[in-house]
Amino acid sequence: MLSLGGVPMVVRSVRSALDAERFSLVAVSSDDNEILEVSEKAGAIGLLRDSKLCDDDIRAKDVVRHHLKAMDHNFEIVCMLMNTNPFRTDRHVREAFDLMIHSGSVSLVSVCEYTFNPGLAMRIENNRLRPYVGKELTWEREDKLPKGYHLNGAIFMSRYGEFMKERTFLTKDTEPYVMDAESSLDIDSLVDLQFAETYLNMAQ
């Protein structure tokens, strides 16, 4: 079980959800009994994940939908918080929730600005540079190009009915919630975890 600053990552997610004070139910899904026990001590409901939902090709959104169908309860809002974003806080969750409610959007995801403008991206084809998108290579100053954003994996929200129907949080009507680079740190490797530990120590 991964921890940051002595606190299990899953507990950081549970605290973000509970302290946001916007949800009637906070649950953690896992096939690991230790993770479920720690989550329940932190105040969440533990949901034992079926082995068929643990394959590499199973998406997190599919796990959420499976548990929602099993609960058979018509919630208003569905929110998924990934444990790999330790610097997402209750403030971010609360702001995202309130933004979605006040705007009336059907779904919302957190995003972060690209540190390198995607308009300058290239690929290599037959040992020649080609534009990653479009037909012509772009050689412009970054400040002359529109900003680009990407999912940071921290917050996914949707109206219950919309999520159950579309089976995804991301549609053409999804609203963005922009987070800064520091809060968007996503831990996918040991190097990311070491960097997060360093950043946490510097911030304290």
SULJODA-V92352 format. One record per residue. SS is DSSP state (H for helix, E for strand, C for the rest). PSI is psi in degrees with one decimal (999 if undefined). Layout:
SS;PSI, SS;PSI
//
This chain:
C;119.4, C;140.4, E;154.1, E;123.4, C;29.7, C;2.7, E;124.2, E;139.5, H;-38.1, H;-34.3, H;-37.7, H;-39.2, H;-43.3, H;-44.6, H;-39.6, H;-40.8, H;-47.9, H;-45.1, H;-17.0, H;-24.2, C;46.1, C;-7.7, C;141.6, C;-19.3, C;131.8, C;122.8, E;153.7, E;130.0, E;131.2, E;157.1, C;6.2, C;115.7, H;-32.5, H;-43.0, H;-42.5, H;-39.8, H;-44.8, H;-40.4, H;-42.0, H;-37.0, H;-28.8, C;-9.8, C;2.2, C;166.9, E;129.4, E;129.3, E;112.2, E;124.2, C;131.2, C;145.9, H;-29.9, H;-13.9, H;12.0, C;2.8, C;155.9, C;-26.1, C;2.5, C;128.3, C;152.3, H;-38.0, H;-30.8, H;-34.3, H;-43.4, H;-46.5, H;-38.1, H;-47.1, H;-37.0, H;-40.9, H;-38.1, H;-33.6, H;-31.4, C;48.8, C;134.5, C;83.7, C;162.7, C;-48.8, E;139.0, E;132.5, E;134.6, E;124.2, E;126.1, C;141.3, C;-10.1, C;5.4, C;78.2, C;-16.5, C;5.1, C;130.9, C;176.5, H;-30.6, H;-44.4, H;-45.5, H;-43.8, H;-45.2, H;-41.8, H;-44.6, H;-50.1, H;-37.2, H;-45.1, H;-41.3, H;-47.5, H;-31.3, H;-22.1, C;11.9, C;158.6, C;-22.6, E;160.8, E;141.4, E;150.6, E;141.9, E;166.1, E;147.3, E;139.0, C;137.4, C;-23.5, C;124.4, C;123.6, H;-17.5, H;-17.1, H;2.4, C;144.2, E;162.9, E;165.3, E;124.2, E;120.1, C;41.0, C;27.9, E;146.2, E;133.4, E;151.5, E;140.6, C;-38.1, C;155.7, C;-170.1, C;-20.9, C;142.8, C;139.1, C;128.0, C;77.6, C;158.3, C;140.1, H;-33.6, H;-7.3, H;-8.5, C;150.8, C;146.0, C;146.2, C;147.6, E;154.4, E;156.8, E;135.5, E;-2.0, E;6.6, E;-43.9, E;130.2, E;125.8, E;151.4, E;153.9, E;140.3, H;-51.8, H;-39.9, H;-42.4, H;-43.4, H;-30.7, H;-48.9, H;-19.0, C;24.8, C;159.7, C;-15.5, C;110.7, C;-178.8, C;-12.4, C;12.5, E;134.0, E;142.1, E;145.5, E;111.7, E;128.2, E;155.7, C;168.5, C;-39.7, C;-45.1, C;-16.4, C;1.9, C;124.0, C;121.9, C;106.0, C;-5.4, C;170.6, H;-36.2, H;-42.9, H;-41.9, H;-41.5, H;-40.3, H;-41.4, H;-40.8, H;-43.7, H;-46.6, H;-40.5, H;-42.5, H;-37.2, H;-34.1, H;-19.8, C;999
//
